Amino acid sequence: MNFASFALLGAAKTTNVYEVISFVAYFLLVLSVGIFFFFRGRKDQSEKGYFLGGRNMGGMVAALSAGASDMSAWVLMGLPGSIALFGLGQVWISIGLLIGTVCAWIFVAPRLRRFAIVAGDAITLPEFLSNRFKAKNLTLRISCAVIFVVGYCIYAASSIVACGDVFHAVVPAIDKKTAMIIIACVILLYTLLGGFSAVCWTDFFQGMIMLVALMAVPLMALGVMKASGAVAAPLVEDPNYYNFLSSGKLDWQSISNILTGFGWGLGYFGMPHILVRYMAIKNEKEMKRSQIMGITWIAVILGMATMVGLVAHKFIGGALTKDNRSEAFIMMIRELFSYGALALIGGFLLSAIVAAAMSTADSQLLASSSAFASDIYKTTIRKNASDKEMMWIGRIVVMAVTVIALVIALIPQLSNIMSLVSAAWSIFGASFGPAILLALFWKRFNYKGACAGIITGFAVSVLWMVLFNLEYYGFTSVIYNTNLYEIVPGFIVGMIVCVLVTLLTEKPAEDVVALFDKVENFKDEDYMQPVEGAVEATAEAKAE
């Protein structure tokens, strides 16, 4: 039995009505979640209710939402395909991401949640940083918000491209551009309707679908190969395919791959759409549940994605090329679940890829809109804007960012999924990661240090990409291609600048130090509402 020939036929097959039924059912599910939270949210027409779910997320929902918004279509398309074609030297990104998410859940998540509540009940990262230093200067909030909006336009574009690719694979009669427009409309609709709560709950369902798909497909493929005793026509295999050192020795190629992998892990400390999930968790008890669930889910997802790649290496074989490697997971599903009613299961599993991309896109849209509404509109345009007005401004920004992201996605030269994700991840991680860590754990850290570090991290990341890494993004590097992910130098230099500027400038004021000390003695019951005077206290804190 030659799986390669079947996989090629599967990738080129015509529309399967059962797959379409599964896709339609999935879209109806996410839209129904948005409609449900739209009507439910009418009882809480507040800024915090729309952008942060009223800071009332349960542990399991918050954990899977954080994971699903993190693990975009890359974990189902990019990673398995790269491992299938190039070998275990590609798994360093998975290792770095796992270490990064463990550190973020254990060290950052609980402290960020407490600090955000103490610091004026902040609902966005720029607002948290400004409140952390009790800064009246709006430079930090505005610059952060601008980076958010620009970065997330690029990031959301990658998710729309991935969704369009899968949609077109399931319904070849619909071209990719039309498919991307349809997907963008679906994401926009349920994000507009339900806000943060709808996004988190759809992420929860999408996370479950991703988990089932990544566990079922490789196990099924192994069973089929064992039962038949056949494997696909082999690839021309690299002798170092099963070596974690991609070149087979500890040279710069292998070292840069390892550093790049750990660099991806650094991104968690500055990724707004993930960090905001930590801020939304209901209480300390739910935080512990989120930590266990979040770490476990990510570990299983990354482990199974690696297994998919290794199994695809044998199951698909020579049908996999450098150009179609991102379709490895799709090819396996369509080979295993393409006959009769089994295609219902296949359609469900293929929707996992769309789920991964959509769960990232909706989070990015909401994070960018909340940043603009809270950190630009309310601080500089309409300082006395009501909660209802803020909600509608946020929705308008969601629509604007979606349109811009769709335009970027429709430009063929800018539609490389992994390149778009890499650029955005580096910008956010290098810009905000050092400042967030120091703001949470260093009492001496001050406002000037945060501003300098954010600007420097952003600048170094972008310059390194332009000068040394453009070949990775499909262009010719200006100086030399280093193979070192730009987040690494950007994060390191940003951290150094944060520390140096802080030490060379004045110490933070006593009230800023007192705010830091409050976090050390934080108790949920001290900030629970409704409590007499609590609303006034929160208003006073925001006014400061």
WONORUR-V61034 format. One record per pair of residues at least 24 apart in sequence whose ideal C-beta (glycine too) atoms are under 8 Angstrom apart, sorted by the first residue. I is the first residue (numbers start at 1). J is the second residue. If there is no record, write none. Layout:
i->I j->J
i->I j->J
This chain:
i->1 j->228
i->1 j->230
i->2 j->230
i->2 j->232
i->2 j->233
i->3 j->225
i->3 j->230
i->3 j->231
i->3 j->232
i->3 j->315
i->3 j->316
i->3 j->317
i->3 j->319
i->3 j->335
i->4 j->232
i->4 j->233
i->4 j->316
i->4 j->317
i->4 j->318
i->4 j->319
i->5 j->319
i->6 j->335
i->7 j->232
i->7 j->315
i->7 j->316
i->7 j->319
i->7 j->331
i->7 j->332
i->7 j->334
i->7 j->335
i->8 j->319
i->8 j->331
i->10 j->331
i->10 j->334
i->10 j->335
i->10 j->338
i->11 j->169
i->11 j->319
i->11 j->324
i->11 j->327
i->11 j->330
i->11 j->331
i->11 j->334
i->13 j->172
i->13 j->334
i->13 j->338
i->14 j->172
i->15 j->170
i->15 j->171
i->15 j->172
i->15 j->173
i->16 j->170
i->16 j->338
i->16 j->343
i->16 j->346
i->16 j->347
i->17 j->343
i->18 j->340
i->18 j->341
i->18 j->342
i->18 j->343
i->18 j->344
i->18 j->346
i->18 j->347
i->19 j->170
i->19 j->343
i->19 j->344
i->19 j->346
i->19 j->347
i->19 j->350
i->20 j->170
i->20 j->171
i->20 j->347
i->21 j->344
i->21 j->347
i->22 j->343
i->22 j->344
i->22 j->345
i->22 j->346
i->22 j->347
i->22 j->348
i->22 j->350
i->22 j->351
i->23 j->167
i->23 j->170
i->23 j->171
i->23 j->347
i->23 j->350
i->23 j->351
i->23 j->354
i->26 j->209
i->26 j->348
i->26 j->351
i->26 j->354
i->26 j->355
i->27 j->186
i->29 j->205
i->30 j->186
i->30 j->190
i->30 j->202
i->30 j->205
i->30 j->206
i->30 j->358
i->31 j->186
i->31 j->189
i->31 j->190
i->33 j->190
i->33 j->194
i->33 j->198
i->33 j->201
i->33 j->202
i->33 j->205
i->34 j->189
i->34 j->190
i->34 j->191
i->34 j->192
i->34 j->193
i->34 j->194
i->34 j->198
i->34 j->202
i->35 j->190
i->35 j->193
i->35 j->194
i->36 j->194
i->36 j->198
i->37 j->193
i->37 j->194
i->37 j->195
i->37 j->197
i->37 j->198
i->37 j->201
i->38 j->193
i->38 j->194
i->38 j->198
i->40 j->197
i->41 j->194
i->41 j->195
i->41 j->197
i->45 j->387
i->45 j->388
i->45 j->391
i->46 j->387
i->46 j->391
i->47 j->123
i->47 j->373
i->47 j->374
i->47 j->387
i->47 j->390
i->47 j->391
i->47 j->394
i->48 j->121
i->48 j->123
i->49 j->195
i->49 j->196
i->49 j->197
i->49 j->387
i->50 j->195
i->50 j->196
i->50 j->390
i->50 j->391
i->50 j->394
i->51 j->123
i->51 j->124
i->51 j->195
i->51 j->196
i->51 j->366
i->51 j->369
i->51 j->370
i->51 j->373
i->51 j->374
i->51 j->394
i->52 j->123
i->52 j->196
i->52 j->276
i->52 j->279
i->52 j->280
i->52 j->370
i->53 j->195
i->53 j->196
i->53 j->197
i->53 j->200
i->53 j->280
i->54 j->197
i->55 j->117
i->55 j->121
i->55 j->123
i->55 j->279
i->55 j->280
i->55 j->281
i->55 j->282
i->56 j->280
i->56 j->282
i->57 j->200
i->57 j->277
i->57 j->280
i->57 j->281
i->57 j->282
i->57 j->286
i->58 j->282
i->58 j->286
i->58 j->289
i->59 j->281
i->59 j->282
i->59 j->285
i->59 j->286
i->59 j->287
i->59 j->288
i->59 j->289
i->59 j->290
i->59 j->293
i->60 j->204
i->60 j->289
i->60 j->290
i->60 j->293
i->61 j->200
i->61 j->201
i->61 j->204
i->62 j->200
i->62 j->277
i->62 j->278
i->62 j->280
i->62 j->281
i->62 j->286
i->62 j->290
i->62 j->294
i->63 j->289
i->63 j->290
i->63 j->291
i->63 j->292
i->63 j->293
i->63 j->294
i->63 j->297
i->64 j->203
i->64 j->204
i->64 j->207
i->64 j->208
i->64 j->293
i->64 j->294
i->64 j->297
i->65 j->199
i->65 j->200
i->65 j->201
i->65 j->203
i->65 j->204
i->65 j->207
i->65 j->277
i->65 j->359
i->65 j->363
i->66 j->274
i->66 j->277
i->66 j->278
i->66 j->290
i->66 j->294
i->67 j->101
i->67 j->207
i->67 j->294
i->67 j->297
i->67 j->298
i->67 j->301
i->68 j->203
i->68 j->204
i->68 j->206
i->68 j->207
i->68 j->210
i->68 j->355
i->68 j->356
i->68 j->359
i->68 j->360
i->69 j->199
i->69 j->203
i->69 j->273
i->69 j->274
i->69 j->277
i->69 j->359
i->69 j->360
i->69 j->362
i->69 j->363
i->69 j->364
i->70 j->101
i->70 j->268
i->70 j->271
i->70 j->274
i->70 j->298
i->70 j->360
i->71 j->210
i->71 j->298
i->71 j->301
i->71 j->302
i->71 j->356
i->71 j->360
i->72 j->158
i->72 j->159
i->72 j->162
i->72 j->356
i->72 j->357
i->72 j->359
i->72 j->360
i->72 j->421
i->73 j->158
i->73 j->159
i->73 j->162
i->73 j->163
i->73 j->166
i->73 j->353
i->73 j->354
i->73 j->356
i->73 j->357
i->73 j->360
i->73 j->417
i->74 j->356
i->74 j->417
i->74 j->418
i->74 j->421
i->75 j->210
i->75 j->214
i->75 j->301
i->75 j->302
i->75 j->305
i->75 j->356
i->76 j->210
i->76 j->213
i->76 j->214
i->76 j->305
i->76 j->308
i->76 j->329
i->76 j->352
i->76 j->353
i->76 j->356
i->77 j->162
i->77 j->165
i->77 j->326
i->77 j->327
i->77 j->328
i->77 j->329
i->77 j->330
i->77 j->353
i->77 j->417
i->78 j->326
i->78 j->417
i->78 j->418
i->79 j->302
i->79 j->305
i->79 j->306
i->79 j->309
i->80 j->305
i->80 j->306
i->80 j->308
i->80 j->309
i->80 j->312
i->80 j->328
i->80 j->329
i->81 j->309
i->81 j->312
i->81 j->320
i->81 j->325
i->81 j->326
i->81 j->327
i->81 j->328
i->81 j->329
i->82 j->309
i->82 j->325
i->83 j->306
i->83 j->308
i->83 j->309
i->83 j->310
i->83 j->312
i->83 j->313
i->84 j->308
i->84 j->309
i->84 j->310
i->84 j->312
i->84 j->313
i->84 j->316
i->84 j->320
i->84 j->325
i->84 j->328
i->85 j->235
i->85 j->313
i->85 j->320
i->85 j->321
i->85 j->322
i->85 j->325
i->85 j->328
i->86 j->238
i->86 j->241
i->86 j->246
i->87 j->238
i->87 j->240
i->87 j->241
i->87 j->242
i->87 j->243
i->87 j->246
i->88 j->241
i->88 j->242
i->88 j->243
i->88 j->244
i->88 j->310
i->89 j->240
i->89 j->243
i->89 j->244
i->89 j->245
i->89 j->246
i->89 j->247
i->89 j->254
i->89 j->257
i->90 j->246
i->90 j->257
i->90 j->309
i->91 j->244
i->91 j->261
i->91 j->306
i->92 j->244
i->92 j->257
i->92 j->258
i->92 j->260
i->92 j->261
i->92 j->262
i->93 j->260
i->93 j->261
i->93 j->264
i->94 j->261
i->94 j->302
i->94 j->303
i->94 j->305
i->94 j->306
i->95 j->261
i->95 j->262
i->96 j->260
i->96 j->261
i->96 j->262
i->96 j->263
i->96 j->264
i->96 j->265
i->96 j->266
i->97 j->261
i->97 j->264
i->97 j->265
i->97 j->268
i->97 j->298
i->97 j->302
i->98 j->265
i->98 j->298
i->98 j->299
i->98 j->302
i->99 j->262
i->99 j->265
i->100 j->262
i->100 j->264
i->100 j->265
i->100 j->266
i->100 j->267
i->100 j->268
i->100 j->269
i->101 j->265
i->101 j->268
i->101 j->294
i->101 j->295
i->101 j->298
i->102 j->295
i->103 j->265
i->103 j->268
i->103 j->269
i->104 j->268
i->104 j->269
i->104 j->274
i->104 j->278
i->105 j->290
i->105 j->291
i->105 j->294
i->105 j->295
i->106 j->291
i->106 j->295
i->108 j->268
i->108 j->269
i->108 j->275
i->108 j->278
i->108 j->436
i->108 j->437
i->108 j->440
i->109 j->278
i->109 j->281
i->109 j->287
i->109 j->290
i->109 j->291
i->110 j->278
i->110 j->284
i->110 j->287
i->110 j->291
i->111 j->440
i->111 j->441
i->111 j->519
i->112 j->275
i->112 j->278
i->112 j->279
i->112 j->436
i->112 j->440
i->113 j->278
i->113 j->279
i->113 j->281
i->113 j->287
i->114 j->519
i->114 j->522
i->115 j->439
i->115 j->440
i->115 j->519
i->116 j->279
i->117 j->522
i->117 j->527
i->118 j->515
i->118 j->518
i->118 j->519
i->118 j->522
i->118 j->527
i->119 j->515
i->119 j->541
i->120 j->538
i->120 j->541
i->120 j->542
i->120 j->544
i->121 j->538
i->121 j->541
i->121 j->542
i->122 j->279
i->123 j->276
i->123 j->279
i->123 j->370
i->123 j->374
i->124 j->272
i->124 j->276
i->124 j->367
i->124 j->370
i->124 j->371
i->124 j->374
i->124 j->375
i->125 j->272
i->125 j->275
i->125 j->276
i->125 j->371
i->125 j->432
i->125 j->436
i->126 j->371
i->126 j->374
i->126 j->375
i->127 j->374
i->127 j->375
i->128 j->279
i->128 j->439
i->129 j->435
i->129 j->436
i->129 j->439
i->129 j->450
i->131 j->541
i->131 j->542
i->131 j->544
i->132 j->439
i->132 j->512
i->132 j->515
i->133 j->446
i->133 j->447
i->133 j->450
i->133 j->508
i->133 j->512
i->134 j->509
i->134 j->511
i->134 j->512
i->134 j->515
i->134 j->544
i->135 j->447
i->137 j->447
i->138 j->379
i->138 j->380
i->139 j->451
i->140 j->447
i->140 j->450
i->140 j->451
i->140 j->454
i->141 j->375
i->141 j->376
i->141 j->379
i->142 j->375
i->142 j->376
i->142 j->379
i->142 j->380
i->143 j->451
i->143 j->454
i->143 j->455
i->144 j->371
i->144 j->375
i->144 j->432
i->144 j->454
i->145 j->371
i->145 j->372
i->145 j->374
i->145 j->375
i->145 j->376
i->146 j->376
i->147 j->427
i->147 j->428
i->147 j->431
i->147 j->458
i->148 j->272
i->148 j->367
i->148 j->368
i->148 j->371
i->148 j->372
i->149 j->368
i->149 j->371
i->149 j->372
i->149 j->397
i->149 j->401
i->151 j->368
i->151 j->424
i->151 j->427
i->151 j->428
i->152 j->273
i->152 j->364
i->152 j->365
i->152 j->367
i->152 j->368
i->152 j->401
i->152 j->405
i->152 j->424
i->153 j->368
i->153 j->401
i->153 j->404
i->153 j->405
i->153 j->408
i->154 j->405
i->154 j->408
i->154 j->420
i->154 j->423
i->154 j->424
i->155 j->360
i->155 j->364
i->155 j->420
i->155 j->421
i->155 j->424
i->155 j->425
i->156 j->360
i->156 j->361
i->156 j->364
i->156 j->365
i->156 j->368
i->156 j->401
i->156 j->402
i->156 j->405
i->157 j->405
i->157 j->406
i->157 j->408
i->157 j->409
i->157 j->414
i->157 j->415
i->157 j->420
i->158 j->357
i->158 j->409
i->158 j->417
i->158 j->418
i->158 j->420
i->158 j->421
i->158 j->424
i->159 j->187
i->159 j->357
i->159 j->358
i->159 j->360
i->159 j->361
i->159 j->364
i->160 j->184
i->160 j->187
i->160 j->357
i->160 j->361
i->160 j->405
i->160 j->406
i->160 j->409
i->161 j->409
i->161 j->415
i->161 j->417
i->161 j->420
i->162 j->353
i->162 j->354
i->162 j->356
i->162 j->357
i->162 j->417
i->163 j->354
i->163 j->357
i->163 j->358
i->163 j->361
i->164 j->409
i->165 j->326
i->165 j->417
i->166 j->330
i->166 j->350
i->166 j->353
i->166 j->354
i->166 j->357
i->167 j->354
i->169 j->327
i->169 j->330
i->169 j->350
i->170 j->347
i->170 j->350
i->177 j->410
i->180 j->406
i->180 j->409
i->180 j->410
i->181 j->406
i->183 j->354
i->183 j->357
i->183 j->358
i->184 j->402
i->184 j->405
i->184 j->406
i->184 j->409
i->186 j->358
i->187 j->358
i->187 j->361
i->187 j->362
i->187 j->365
i->187 j->402
i->188 j->365
i->188 j->398
i->188 j->399
i->188 j->402
i->190 j->362
i->191 j->362
i->191 j->365
i->191 j->366
i->191 j->398
i->192 j->395
i->192 j->398
i->192 j->399
i->195 j->366
i->195 j->391
i->195 j->394
i->196 j->280
i->196 j->366
i->199 j->362
i->199 j->363
i->199 j->366
i->200 j->277
i->200 j->280
i->202 j->358
i->202 j->359
i->202 j->362
i->203 j->359
i->203 j->362
i->203 j->363
i->205 j->355
i->206 j->352
i->206 j->355
i->206 j->356
i->206 j->358
i->206 j->359
i->207 j->297
i->207 j->355
i->207 j->359
i->209 j->348
i->209 j->351
i->209 j->352
i->209 j->355
i->210 j->301
i->210 j->352
i->210 j->355
i->210 j->356
i->211 j->297
i->211 j->300
i->211 j->301
i->211 j->304
i->212 j->349
i->212 j->352
i->213 j->333
i->213 j->348
i->213 j->349
i->213 j->352
i->213 j->353
i->214 j->300
i->214 j->301
i->214 j->304
i->214 j->305
i->214 j->308
i->214 j->352
i->215 j->300
i->215 j->304
i->216 j->349
i->217 j->308
i->217 j->329
i->217 j->332
i->217 j->333
i->217 j->336
i->217 j->349
i->218 j->304
i->218 j->307
i->218 j->308
i->218 j->310
i->218 j->311
i->218 j->332
i->220 j->336
i->221 j->311
i->221 j->312
i->221 j->315
i->221 j->332
i->221 j->336
i->222 j->311
i->224 j->315
i->224 j->336
i->225 j->314
i->225 j->315
i->231 j->314
i->231 j->315
i->231 j->317
i->232 j->314
i->232 j->315
i->232 j->316
i->232 j->317
i->232 j->318
i->232 j->319
i->233 j->317
i->233 j->318
i->233 j->319
i->234 j->317
i->234 j->318
i->235 j->313
i->235 j->317
i->235 j->318
i->235 j->320
i->241 j->313
i->252 j->483
i->253 j->483
i->256 j->482
i->256 j->483
i->256 j->484
i->257 j->483
i->259 j->484
i->259 j->485
i->259 j->488
i->260 j->483
i->260 j->484
i->260 j->485
i->260 j->488
i->262 j->488
i->263 j->429
i->263 j->484
i->263 j->485
i->263 j->487
i->263 j->488
i->263 j->491
i->264 j->425
i->264 j->485
i->264 j->487
i->266 j->429
i->266 j->430
i->266 j->433
i->266 j->487
i->266 j->488
i->266 j->491
i->267 j->425
i->267 j->426
i->267 j->428
i->267 j->429
i->267 j->433
i->267 j->487
i->268 j->429
i->268 j->433
i->269 j->429
i->269 j->432
i->269 j->433
i->269 j->434
i->269 j->436
i->269 j->437
i->270 j->428
i->270 j->429
i->270 j->430
i->270 j->431
i->270 j->432
i->270 j->433
i->270 j->434
i->270 j->435
i->270 j->436
i->271 j->425
i->271 j->428
i->271 j->429
i->271 j->432
i->272 j->367
i->272 j->371
i->272 j->428
i->272 j->432
i->273 j->360
i->273 j->363
i->273 j->364
i->273 j->366
i->273 j->367
i->274 j->363
i->275 j->436
i->276 j->367
i->276 j->370
i->283 j->524
i->284 j->524
i->308 j->332
i->326 j->417
i->329 j->353
i->361 j->405
i->364 j->401
i->365 j->398
i->365 j->401
i->365 j->402
i->365 j->405
i->366 j->394
i->366 j->398
i->368 j->397
i->368 j->398
i->368 j->401
i->369 j->394
i->369 j->395
i->369 j->397
i->369 j->398
i->369 j->401
i->370 j->394
i->372 j->397
i->373 j->397
i->413 j->474
i->416 j->473
i->416 j->474
i->419 j->472
i->419 j->473
i->419 j->474
i->422 j->472
i->422 j->473
i->422 j->485
i->423 j->465
i->423 j->473
i->425 j->487
i->426 j->461
i->426 j->465
i->426 j->485
i->426 j->486
i->426 j->487
i->426 j->490
i->427 j->458
i->427 j->461
i->427 j->462
i->429 j->487
i->429 j->490
i->429 j->491
i->430 j->457
i->430 j->458
i->430 j->460
i->430 j->461
i->430 j->486
i->430 j->487
i->430 j->490
i->430 j->491
i->430 j->494
i->431 j->455
i->431 j->457
i->431 j->458
i->431 j->461
i->431 j->490
i->431 j->494
i->432 j->457
i->433 j->457
i->433 j->491
i->433 j->494
i->434 j->491
i->434 j->494
i->434 j->495
i->434 j->498
i->435 j->494
i->435 j->498
i->437 j->495
i->438 j->495
i->438 j->498
i->438 j->499
i->438 j->502
i->442 j->502
i->443 j->508
i->443 j->513
i->443 j->516
i->443 j->517
i->444 j->502
i->444 j->503
i->444 j->507
i->444 j->508
i->445 j->498
i->445 j->502
i->445 j->508
i->446 j->502
i->446 j->505
i->446 j->506
i->446 j->507
i->446 j->508
i->446 j->512
i->447 j->508
i->448 j->501
i->448 j->502
i->448 j->505
i->449 j->497
i->449 j->498
i->449 j->499
i->449 j->500
i->449 j->501
i->449 j->502
i->449 j->505
i->450 j->498
i->452 j->497
i->452 j->498
i->452 j->501
i->453 j->494
i->453 j->495
i->453 j->497
i->453 j->498
i->453 j->501
i->454 j->494
i->456 j->493
i->456 j->494
i->456 j->497
i->457 j->490
i->457 j->491
i->457 j->493
i->457 j->494
i->457 j->495
i->457 j->497
i->458 j->490
i->458 j->494
i->460 j->486
i->460 j->489
i->460 j->490
i->460 j->493
i->460 j->494
i->461 j->486
i->461 j->487
i->461 j->489
i->461 j->490
i->462 j->486
i->464 j->489
i->464 j->490
